[in-house]
Amino acid sequence: MTVITCIEDLRRLARRRVPRMFYDYADSGSWTESTYRANAEDFKPIRLRQRVAVNIEHRNLHSTLIGQKVTMPVALAPTGLTGMQHADGEILAARAAERFGVPFTLSTMSICSIEDVAAHTTNPFWFQLYVMRDRRFIEALIGRAREAGCSALMLTLDLQILGQRHKDLKNGLTVPPKPSLSSLLDLATKPRWCLGMLGTKRRGFGNIIGHVQGVSDMASLATWTAEQFDPTLSWDDVEWIKKCWGGPLILKGILDVEDARRAADSGADALIVSNHGGRQLDGAVSSIAALPAIVEAVGDRIEVWMDGGITSGQDVLKAVALGARGTLIGRPFLYGLGALGEAGVTRCLEILQRELDLSMAFCGRTDIAEVDRSILVPGTEPGIRV
């Protein structure tokens, strides 16, 4: 078996083991995918200052995110269809995150339901919310998250309408996959995945099917979701959701300084600098390029996190150096999940932790709390200052 030493190793293995339509769903962006690529590419010009003859014997990566202790400033981002990368994927990823000591975020569009994940974990997890036109459903969903003991609500603001993703259209993405010659031929080469799916009852959107009047199967769900994403979402809705939830609130999808100021004014506990992994507005600025200006504008008023393009512990270090209190990973843990199931998610986190630890040490720092712009080579930082 190939020795797994980096996230790229997990990606290659996942590509061999996950059906094409679901692998492509995770590993793609909208339109030309320029923003998807920029998210990762814009980390590369940022240079680290190597320091020597510094005592780096005892090092600490522990931090907090909205008051929650974490073993490193990383959380698992909400990702739709996680349970299609591997059977019971959300449960497996949540368990791996719990044991490792980092937060897991369950997507509204998950395969395993809120209740499923709660029944198979001990520590509270976070729940991500999409705003639908059916506000009664949203209230009920928030109530279910509260009842399940979720410790924070993550409200996604950048998916009022769905960006066009060419690969999904060409692959005829459906959940579960509809039988066709091409899909059947592909599935024939993925025996591990097929056996896993045969062994689970979780093959639909668990948070929705059976919880919405008139939605009892995948056909009725498709019609409902096509009509439900709400283009009228406004800051008034953010205020309503904050009151309805009553707990820690995280706002995801901030890319502009003016929106960051509105997020800070809203009373939310954290915001995430994010372009939805390059899956919405193609041609938008990368997350790491947008981060410095947002930190400068509101970093003293609200915790600023970021996601998008992180493929290594060095990327985490660079984001923290540029002011991010925390980072989120989506594709890296999905690659681990698709490659090796729960063990693959754990391996993903181990890789990031080791790369972060070693890189921090080479920069002459022993505590993640000491990391700031001074570890970067001047002039290589991205972004436009406020």
HUPE-V584761 format. One record per residue. RES is the residue in one letter. SS is DSSP state (2 for helix, 1 for strand, 0 for the rest). PHI is phi in radians with two decimals (NA if undefined). PSI is psi in whole degrees, -180 to 180 (999 if undefined). Layout:
RES_SS_PHI_PSI + RES_SS_PHI_PSI
//
This chain:
M_0_NA_141 + T_0_-1.12_135 + V_0_-1.29_127 + I_0_-1.57_112 + T_0_-2.04_-12 + C_0_-2.66_169 + I_2_-1.09_-33 + E_2_-1.08_-35 + D_2_-1.08_-42 + L_2_-1.15_-40 + R_2_-1.07_-45 + R_2_-1.11_-40 + L_2_-1.21_-41 + A_2_-1.08_-39 + R_2_-1.08_-33 + R_2_-1.35_-26 + R_2_-1.83_-19 + V_0_-1.78_136 + P_0_-0.90_144 + R_2_-0.94_-45 + M_2_-1.12_-32 + F_2_-1.49_-35 + Y_2_-1.08_-47 + D_2_-1.11_-34 + Y_2_-1.01_-42 + A_2_-1.36_-41 + D_0_-1.78_61 + S_0_-2.75_166 + G_0_-2.28_-172 + S_0_-1.57_154 + W_0_0.82_-116 + T_0_-1.43_-5 + E_0_1.12_25 + S_2_-1.17_-40 + T_2_-1.25_-38 + Y_2_-0.96_-47 + R_2_-1.24_-39 + A_2_-1.11_-33 + N_2_-0.94_-43 + A_2_-1.48_-42 + E_2_-1.10_-34 + D_2_-1.28_-10 + F_2_-1.30_-31 + K_2_-1.12_-39 + P_0_-1.24_-15 + I_0_-1.27_121 + R_0_-1.84_142 + L_1_-1.70_145 + R_0_-1.57_113 + Q_0_-1.39_132 + R_0_-2.10_153 + V_0_-2.31_169 + A_0_0.95_40 + V_0_-2.07_138 + N_0_-1.23_109 + I_0_-2.11_28 + E_0_-1.15_-44 + H_0_-1.93_119 + R_0_-2.19_152 + N_1_-2.40_124 + L_0_-1.85_-3 + H_0_-1.12_144 + S_1_-2.65_-169 + T_1_-2.34_147 + L_1_-2.19_119 + I_0_0.75_46 + G_0_1.49_-7 + Q_1_-1.60_129 + K_1_-1.23_136 + V_1_-2.35_150 + T_0_-1.31_-19 + M_0_-2.80_160 + P_0_-1.34_61 + V_1_-2.41_140 + A_1_-2.32_155 + L_1_-1.44_122 + A_0_-1.28_158 + P_0_-1.24_130 + T_0_-2.35_128 + G_0_-1.23_153 + L_0_1.04_26 + T_2_-1.01_-37 + G_2_-1.25_2 + M_2_-1.77_-10 + Q_0_-1.34_-32 + H_0_-2.78_143 + A_0_-0.95_134 + D_0_1.02_35 + G_2_-1.00_-42 + E_2_-1.13_-40 + I_2_-1.11_-46 + L_2_-1.12_-44 + A_2_-1.16_-40 + A_2_-1.12_-40 + R_2_-1.16_-41 + A_2_-1.11_-44 + A_2_-1.11_-42 + E_2_-1.05_-47 + R_2_-1.16_-32 + F_2_-1.39_-24 + G_0_1.63_31 + V_0_-2.22_155 + P_0_-1.26_148 + F_1_-2.01_138 + T_1_-2.01_122 + L_1_-1.57_130 + S_0_-1.38_148 + T_0_-0.92_-40 + M_0_-1.62_42 + S_0_-1.48_162 + I_0_-1.47_-49 + C_0_-1.38_138 + S_0_-1.37_168 + I_2_-0.92_-47 + E_2_-1.15_-37 + D_2_-1.04_-50 + V_2_-1.15_-41 + A_2_-1.08_-36 + A_2_-1.24_-20 + H_0_-1.94_9 + T_0_-2.29_166 + T_0_-1.90_-45 + N_0_-1.46_152 + P_0_-1.10_146 + F_0_-2.06_173 + W_1_-1.69_154 + F_1_-2.14_133 + Q_1_-1.74_136 + L_1_-2.06_130 + Y_0_-1.71_141 + V_0_-1.54_123 + M_1_-1.87_161 + R_0_-1.11_-32 + D_0_-1.36_91 + R_2_-1.20_-26 + R_2_-1.15_-39 + F_2_-1.12_-41 + I_2_-1.10_-45 + E_2_-1.03_-43 + A_2_-1.14_-39 + L_2_-1.14_-43 + I_2_-1.08_-41 + G_2_-1.09_-40 + R_2_-1.14_-39 + A_2_-1.12_-41 + R_2_-1.13_-45 + E_2_-1.11_-33 + A_0_-1.37_-5 + G_0_1.50_17 + C_0_-1.00_136 + S_0_-1.63_-11 + A_1_-2.73_151 + L_1_-1.94_129 + M_1_-1.92_112 + L_1_-1.69_118 + T_1_-1.51_126 + L_0_-1.83_-10 + D_0_-1.88_26 + L_0_-2.35_57 + Q_0_-1.28_-34 + I_0_-2.30_162 + L_0_-1.69_127 + G_0_-1.16_152 + Q_0_-1.46_124 + R_0_-2.04_108 + H_2_-1.02_-40 + K_2_-1.09_-40 + D_2_-1.10_-40 + L_2_-1.16_-44 + K_2_-1.20_-33 + N_2_-1.43_-10 + G_0_1.10_46 + L_0_-0.98_124 + T_0_-2.49_159 + V_0_-2.24_118 + P_0_-1.21_170 + P_0_-1.10_136 + K_0_-1.34_140 + P_0_-1.17_128 + S_0_-2.58_166 + L_2_-1.03_-47 + S_2_-1.16_-41 + S_2_-1.21_-38 + L_2_-1.16_-39 + L_2_-1.12_-40 + D_2_-1.16_-46 + L_2_-1.09_-31 + A_2_-1.10_-22 + T_0_-1.67_5 + K_0_-2.18_61 + P_2_-1.09_-37 + R_2_-1.06_-46 + W_2_-1.12_-45 + C_2_-1.10_-43 + L_2_-1.08_-40 + G_2_-1.09_-44 + M_2_-1.21_-33 + L_2_-1.17_-25 + G_0_-1.60_5 + T_0_-2.25_153 + K_0_-1.64_-5 + R_0_-1.60_97 + R_0_-2.36_7 + G_0_-2.21_-176 + F_0_-1.41_98 + G_0_-1.11_-26 + N_0_-1.40_-11 + I_0_-2.04_-53 + I_0_-1.07_127 + G_0_1.54_-7 + H_0_-2.00_-2 + V_1_-2.16_132 + Q_0_-1.04_127 + G_0_1.53_-4 + V_1_-1.94_105 + S_0_-2.20_-10 + D_0_-2.62_179 + M_2_-1.18_-31 + A_2_-1.17_-48 + S_2_-1.22_-30 + L_2_-1.13_-43 + A_2_-1.02_-43 + T_2_-1.14_-43 + W_2_-1.12_-49 + T_2_-1.15_-35 + A_2_-1.07_-27 + E_2_-1.72_-11 + Q_2_-1.71_-30 + F_1_-1.02_131 + D_0_-1.78_106 + P_0_-1.25_-8 + T_0_-1.57_3 + L_0_-0.85_131 + S_0_-2.42_176 + W_2_-1.18_-23 + D_2_-1.13_-37 + D_2_-1.17_-36 + V_2_-1.06_-44 + E_2_-1.11_-42 + W_2_-1.11_-44 + I_2_-1.15_-39 + K_2_-1.05_-43 + K_2_-1.20_-40 + C_2_-1.13_-39 + W_2_-1.35_-53 + G_0_1.37_7 + G_0_-2.24_-168 + P_0_-0.99_133 + L_1_-2.15_132 + I_1_-2.06_131 + L_1_-1.86_121 + K_1_-1.93_138 + G_1_1.95_20 + I_1_-1.53_129 + L_0_-2.34_-11 + D_0_-2.10_143 + V_2_-1.08_-40 + E_2_-1.09_-41 + D_2_-1.17_-35 + A_2_-1.11_-39 + R_2_-1.15_-39 + R_2_-1.12_-39 + A_2_-1.11_-42 + A_2_-1.15_-39 + D_2_-1.15_-25 + S_0_-1.25_-16 + G_0_1.53_9 + A_0_-1.14_158 + D_0_-1.53_-26 + A_1_-2.72_155 + L_1_-2.22_153 + I_1_-2.04_118 + V_1_-1.24_114 + S_0_-2.78_144 + N_0_-2.01_29 + H_2_1.08_37 + G_2_1.15_24 + G_2_1.27_22 + R_0_-1.80_2 + Q_0_-2.03_-91 + L_0_-1.51_102 + D_0_-1.24_134 + G_0_1.73_-3 + A_0_-1.29_162 + V_0_-1.19_150 + S_0_-1.20_157 + S_2_-1.11_-43 + I_2_-1.18_-31 + A_2_-1.25_-32 + A_2_-1.39_-22 + L_2_-1.03_-51 + P_2_-1.02_-43 + A_2_-1.15_-36 + I_2_-1.23_-41 + V_2_-1.05_-44 + E_2_-1.12_-35 + A_2_-1.35_-40 + V_2_-2.37_5 + G_0_-1.08_-19 + D_0_-1.58_-3 + R_0_-2.00_-22 + I_0_-2.70_148 + E_1_-1.18_129 + V_1_-1.89_121 + W_1_-2.02_174 + M_1_-2.60_155 + D_1_-2.49_165 + G_0_1.99_111 + G_0_1.55_0 + I_0_-1.29_121 + T_0_-2.24_4 + S_0_-2.76_166 + G_2_-1.16_-28 + Q_2_-1.12_-37 + D_2_-1.11_-41 + V_2_-1.05_-46 + L_2_-1.05_-44 + K_2_-1.12_-40 + A_2_-1.13_-42 + V_2_-1.12_-40 + A_2_-1.06_-32 + L_0_-1.55_9 + G_0_1.91_-1 + A_0_-1.26_128 + R_0_-1.28_-29 + G_1_-2.68_168 + T_1_-2.33_158 + L_1_-2.19_144 + I_1_-2.09_138 + G_0_-2.03_-73 + R_2_-1.00_-43 + P_2_-0.97_-44 + F_2_-1.32_-27 + L_2_-1.16_-38 + Y_2_-1.06_-45 + G_2_-1.07_-42 + L_2_-1.11_-48 + G_2_-1.14_-32 + A_2_-1.36_-48 + L_2_-2.41_15 + G_0_1.18_-143 + E_2_-1.01_-42 + A_2_-1.08_-32 + G_2_-1.22_-36 + V_2_-1.15_-43 + T_2_-1.05_-43 + R_2_-1.11_-39 + C_2_-0.99_-48 + L_2_-1.17_-37 + E_2_-1.11_-42 + I_2_-1.09_-48 + L_2_-1.09_-42 + Q_2_-1.09_-46 + R_2_-1.15_-44 + E_2_-1.11_-40 + L_2_-1.13_-45 + D_2_-1.08_-50 + L_2_-1.15_-42 + S_2_-1.14_-41 + M_2_-1.05_-42 + A_2_-1.11_-44 + F_2_-1.08_-25 + C_0_-1.52_5 + G_0_1.42_21 + R_0_-2.00_147 + T_0_-2.06_-5 + D_1_-2.43_132 + I_2_-1.05_-26 + A_2_-1.21_-18 + E_2_-1.56_-6 + V_0_-1.35_128 + D_0_-2.61_-169 + R_2_-1.06_-20 + S_2_-1.15_-14 + I_2_-1.49_-4 + L_1_-1.76_147 + V_0_-1.21_123 + P_0_-0.95_139 + G_0_1.60_-9 + T_0_-1.78_-3 + E_0_-1.23_145 + P_0_-1.54_175 + G_0_1.60_165 + I_0_-1.90_129 + R_0_-1.26_150 + V_0_-1.20_999
//
